[in-house]
Amino acid sequence: MESGVRLLNLETVFLGVSLLDRFLSQGFFQNKRNLQLLGIACLTLATRIEENQPYNCVMQMTFRIGSDVYSRCEVVAMEWLVQEVLNFQCFLPTTYNFLCSENIKAKYARFYLKAARADQETEDKAKYLAVLSLTDPELLCYWPSTVAAGLVILAALASNQDSSCQFIMETHLRTKNDDLPECIKSLDWLVQYA
């Protein structure tokens, strides 16, 4: 970004990745320029949804990724395309919402951390692992609630709170998702960071 990088809230980052994934699940772009523009648009759209009012609009005239430059008009046009492809349903719960969002819109906020009766150490580990999990595209095939449950289980095990794992599994089974064991296996690479 031309004016320097402003750190985004984690809710915004997770929503941006969710928008990108949901858009790409409907199709794809064949050139790098459109894909980069899509990534920028998903983050700016997530910023409009999640961030405080002063950052709720695209104020930059240009966006840069390496030597590539995109105009504000291109970004806004791509935002509209994203919204149309997603039928204007841009806000769905993300893994972060199930873990630790304090956002009022997130009715599932802290769902699994509450179920685990997690202490601050476990909560911090789960948040850290959640951010690392964004680098693994394989995890995008699981529901955000399943990934959140798996992350809290890993964090609880790393914090020697094994008894919490049973509460999480019982809570998750109520959601009728039976792929939690598979998801935990996919998250196994994160154990080294816990």
C-alpha positions as CSV (number, residue, x, y, z in Angstrom):
1,M,0.0,0.0,0.0
2,E,1.3,3.4,-0.9
3,S,0.8,5.1,2.4
4,G,2.4,2.3,4.4
5,V,0.9,-0.9,5.9
6,R,-1.8,-0.5,8.5
7,L,-2.3,-3.6,10.7
8,L,-5.7,-5.2,10.3
9,N,-7.7,-6.8,13.1
10,L,-7.5,-10.6,12.9
11,E,-11.3,-10.7,12.3
12,T,-10.6,-8.8,9.1
13,V,-7.8,-11.0,7.9
14,F,-9.9,-14.2,8.5
15,L,-12.9,-12.7,6.7
16,G,-10.7,-11.6,3.8
17,V,-9.4,-15.2,3.4
18,S,-12.9,-16.5,3.8
19,L,-14.2,-14.2,1.0
20,L,-11.3,-15.2,-1.3
21,D,-11.8,-18.9,-0.7
22,R,-15.6,-18.7,-1.2
23,F,-15.2,-16.7,-4.4
24,L,-12.6,-19.1,-5.8
25,S,-14.8,-22.1,-4.9
26,Q,-17.2,-20.7,-7.6
27,G,-14.5,-20.4,-10.3
28,F,-11.0,-19.1,-10.9
29,F,-9.0,-16.5,-12.8
30,Q,-6.4,-17.5,-15.4
31,N,-4.0,-14.6,-15.0
32,K,-2.0,-13.3,-12.1
33,R,-3.3,-9.7,-12.4
34,N,-6.9,-10.7,-11.7
35,L,-6.0,-13.0,-8.9
36,Q,-3.9,-10.2,-7.2
37,L,-6.8,-7.8,-7.7
38,L,-9.2,-10.3,-6.2
39,G,-7.0,-10.7,-3.1
40,I,-6.8,-6.9,-2.6
41,A,-10.6,-6.6,-3.1
42,C,-11.3,-9.4,-0.6
43,L,-9.2,-7.6,2.0
44,T,-10.7,-4.2,1.3
45,L,-14.2,-5.6,1.4
46,A,-13.4,-7.4,4.7
47,T,-12.0,-4.1,6.0
48,R,-15.3,-2.3,5.0
49,I,-17.2,-4.9,7.0
50,E,-15.0,-5.4,10.1
51,E,-12.9,-2.3,10.7
52,N,-13.8,1.0,12.5
53,Q,-15.6,3.7,10.5
54,P,-12.5,5.7,9.3
55,Y,-11.2,2.7,7.5
56,N,-14.6,1.6,6.1
57,C,-13.9,3.0,2.6
58,V,-11.2,2.6,0.0
59,M,-9.3,5.8,0.5
60,Q,-6.1,4.8,-1.4
61,M,-5.8,5.9,-5.0
62,T,-3.6,2.9,-5.9
63,F,-2.6,-0.5,-4.5
64,R,0.8,-2.1,-5.1
65,I,1.8,-5.7,-5.1
66,G,5.5,-5.9,-6.1
67,S,5.8,-3.9,-9.3
68,D,2.0,-4.3,-10.1
69,V,-0.2,-1.3,-9.5
70,Y,-4.0,-1.4,-9.2
71,S,-6.3,1.6,-9.2
72,R,-9.0,2.3,-6.7
73,C,-11.6,1.9,-9.5
74,E,-10.3,-1.6,-10.3
75,V,-10.5,-2.6,-6.6
76,V,-14.0,-1.3,-6.1
77,A,-15.2,-3.1,-9.3
78,M,-13.7,-6.4,-8.1
79,E,-15.4,-5.9,-4.7
80,W,-18.7,-5.6,-6.5
81,L,-17.9,-8.8,-8.5
82,V,-17.1,-10.6,-5.2
83,Q,-20.3,-9.5,-3.6
84,E,-22.4,-10.5,-6.7
85,V,-20.7,-14.0,-6.9
86,L,-21.4,-14.5,-3.2
87,N,-25.0,-13.2,-3.5
88,F,-24.1,-10.3,-1.1
89,Q,-23.7,-12.8,1.7
90,C,-20.2,-11.7,2.7
91,F,-20.3,-12.2,6.4
92,L,-20.3,-15.8,7.5
93,P,-18.6,-17.0,10.7
94,T,-14.9,-17.7,10.4
95,T,-12.5,-19.8,12.4
96,Y,-11.6,-16.7,14.3
97,N,-15.2,-16.0,15.2
98,F,-15.6,-19.4,16.7
99,L,-12.4,-18.9,18.7
100,C,-12.1,-15.4,20.1
101,S,-14.0,-12.7,18.4
102,E,-15.4,-10.0,20.7
103,N,-17.4,-8.7,17.8
104,I,-21.1,-8.4,18.6
105,K,-22.0,-9.7,15.2
106,A,-20.3,-13.0,16.0
107,K,-22.9,-14.9,18.0
108,Y,-20.5,-17.9,18.1
109,A,-17.7,-15.8,19.7
110,R,-15.4,-17.8,21.9
111,F,-17.6,-20.8,21.5
112,Y,-15.0,-23.5,21.8
113,L,-12.8,-21.6,24.3
114,K,-15.8,-21.3,26.6
115,A,-16.6,-25.0,26.1
116,A,-13.0,-25.9,27.0
117,R,-13.0,-23.6,30.0
118,A,-9.7,-22.4,28.6
119,D,-7.3,-20.3,30.6
120,Q,-5.4,-17.4,29.1
121,E,-2.4,-19.6,28.0
122,T,-4.7,-22.0,26.1
123,E,-6.6,-19.1,24.5
124,D,-3.3,-17.4,23.4
125,K,-2.0,-20.6,21.9
126,A,-5.3,-21.2,20.1
127,K,-5.2,-17.7,18.6
128,Y,-1.6,-18.1,17.5
129,L,-2.3,-21.5,15.9
130,A,-5.4,-20.1,14.1
131,V,-3.2,-17.4,12.4
132,L,-0.7,-20.1,11.4
133,S,-3.5,-22.2,10.1
134,L,-4.3,-19.6,7.4
135,T,-1.2,-20.7,5.5
136,D,-2.6,-24.2,5.0
137,P,-5.1,-24.3,2.0
138,E,-6.1,-27.9,2.9
139,L,-7.9,-26.5,6.0
140,L,-10.3,-24.5,3.8
141,C,-12.2,-27.8,3.1
142,Y,-13.4,-27.9,6.7
143,W,-16.1,-25.9,8.3
144,P,-14.7,-23.0,10.3
145,S,-16.2,-24.4,13.5
146,T,-14.4,-27.7,12.9
147,V,-11.1,-26.0,12.5
148,A,-11.7,-23.9,15.6
149,A,-12.6,-27.0,17.6
150,G,-9.4,-28.7,16.4
151,L,-7.2,-25.7,17.2
152,V,-8.6,-25.5,20.8
153,I,-8.0,-29.2,21.2
154,L,-4.4,-28.8,20.1
155,A,-3.9,-25.7,22.3
156,A,-5.5,-27.5,25.3
157,L,-3.2,-30.6,24.8
158,A,-0.2,-28.3,24.6
159,S,-1.2,-26.6,27.8
160,N,-1.7,-29.9,29.6
161,Q,-5.5,-29.4,29.9
162,D,-6.4,-32.8,28.4
163,S,-9.7,-32.8,30.2
164,S,-10.9,-29.8,28.2
165,C,-10.6,-31.9,25.0
166,Q,-13.6,-34.0,26.0
167,F,-15.8,-30.9,26.5
168,I,-14.8,-29.6,23.1
169,M,-15.6,-32.9,21.3
170,E,-18.9,-33.2,23.1
171,T,-19.8,-29.6,22.1
172,H,-18.7,-30.1,18.5
173,L,-20.6,-33.4,18.1
174,R,-23.8,-31.3,18.6
175,T,-23.0,-29.6,15.3
176,K,-23.4,-32.9,13.4
177,N,-20.0,-32.6,11.8
178,D,-18.1,-35.8,12.0
179,D,-14.9,-34.7,10.4
180,L,-13.2,-33.4,13.5
181,P,-10.7,-36.3,13.7
182,E,-9.7,-35.7,10.1
183,C,-9.3,-32.0,10.7
184,I,-7.1,-32.6,13.7
185,K,-4.9,-34.8,11.6
186,S,-4.7,-32.0,9.1
187,L,-3.7,-29.6,11.9
188,D,-1.1,-32.0,13.2
189,W,1.8,-29.9,11.6
190,L,0.9,-27.1,14.0
191,V,1.8,-29.1,17.1
192,Q,5.5,-28.0,16.7
193,Y,4.3,-24.3,17.2
194,A,2.0,-24.9,20.2
